[in-house]
Amino acid sequence: MDSLLDALQEGRLIELPDNDKHDSLQFLAHIIEAIPSVPNDTDVAGLVLTREENIVTALGKGFACPHARVPYDEDLIASIGWSPTGIDYGAPDNKPIHIIIMYLVPDNQRNHYLKEVSLLAKALQNSNNFEELKKAEDLNTVRNYLLDLVSLSKSITGFEARAKMIKLEARETVPPAPITELSDVIIEPISIISLPNNKHFTLAQNKELINLLDSAAQLVDSIAAKGVFEAHGWRIIKRSVSEYLENRMVYECIALKVVGGKKGN
């Protein structure tokens, strides 16, 4: 369950804007499309929605795992959406879907993907906590639910310790504000370059975002410790980090901004 744990650790667990299946799948696909390692012309949304027309990807017990297969070699990537009210998804047990885990599956990761979904299905079979998921009121509760689910399956050797570590790291994290409308969201990939002496600079295509982040004193500390930074309506979510010589770090991130409705501080 590496990619599931990666998504939880790197802030790719998002409250879905509404309970519409099509909109929810499109939103999660755009989160994946914004990840820097995904080629710009990858139509994740189109691939997922076309596949969903022929195959219902609900596992039951409130979970669905849609995916898009792509003809190149890369890492298996996931994004996770939570619907508090549930989505009418056509699940085999007729229960609404509260968790959608969307996967981008490169050619070299097909076996990895099948193994991960198989382990998830096994954990769900051993879980009797569906009512707990239905009662969840915030993303932190959902994150802990998913981490407990990973720990539940004793066959996932070594992942229980990592799940506990992620839960510990998330205790100090302030829960992000919910996104209200899919059409109101800007999603952009960015890179944050951390230098010695507490200096950093931002690589992005948005001038407003560059000016904001280049002057944010707590940006790198927050991204490094919590995986997320919020300011002036922007939510910066860490995707990955690379370490170089002379204490130089590169944080690959996704920037989200709600341009309508309530904004962050």
HELIX and SHEET records of a PDB file:
HELIX    1   1 ASP A    2  GLN A    9  1                                   8    
HELIX    2   2 LYS A   21  GLU A   33  1                                  13    
HELIX    3   3 VAL A   44  ASN A   54  1                                  11    
HELIX    4   4 ASP A  107  GLN A  109  5                                   3    
HELIX    5   5 ARG A  110  GLN A  125  1                                  16    
HELIX    6   6 PHE A  130  LYS A  134  1                                   5    
HELIX    7   7 LEU A  139  LEU A  152  1                                  14    
HELIX    8   8 PHE A  159  GLU A  169  1                                  11    
HELIX    9   9 ALA A  170  GLU A  172  5                                   3    
HELIX   10  10 LEU A  182  ASP A  184  5                                   3    
HELIX   11  11 LYS A  207  ASP A  214  1                                   8    
HELIX   12  12 LEU A  219  LYS A  226  1                                   8    
SHEET    1   A 5 LEU A  13  GLU A  15  0                                        
SHEET    2   A 5 ILE A  77  ILE A  87  1                                        
SHEET    3   A 5 ILE A  97  PRO A 106 -1                                        
SHEET    4   A 5 PHE A  63  ALA A  64  1                                        
SHEET    5   A 5 ALA A  58  GLY A  60 -1                                        
SHEET    1   B 4 LEU A  13  GLU A  15  0                                        
SHEET    2   B 4 ILE A  77  ILE A  87  1                                        
SHEET    3   B 4 ILE A  97  PRO A 106 -1                                        
SHEET    4   B 4 HIS A  67  VAL A  70  1                                        
SHEET    1   C 5 LYS A 199  LEU A 203  0                                        
SHEET    2   C 5 VAL A 185  LEU A 195 -1                                        
SHEET    3   C 5 ARG A 248  VAL A 258 -1                                        
SHEET    4   C 5 TRP A 234  TYR A 244 -1                                        
SHEET    5   C 5 VAL A 228  ALA A 231 -1                                        
END                                                                             
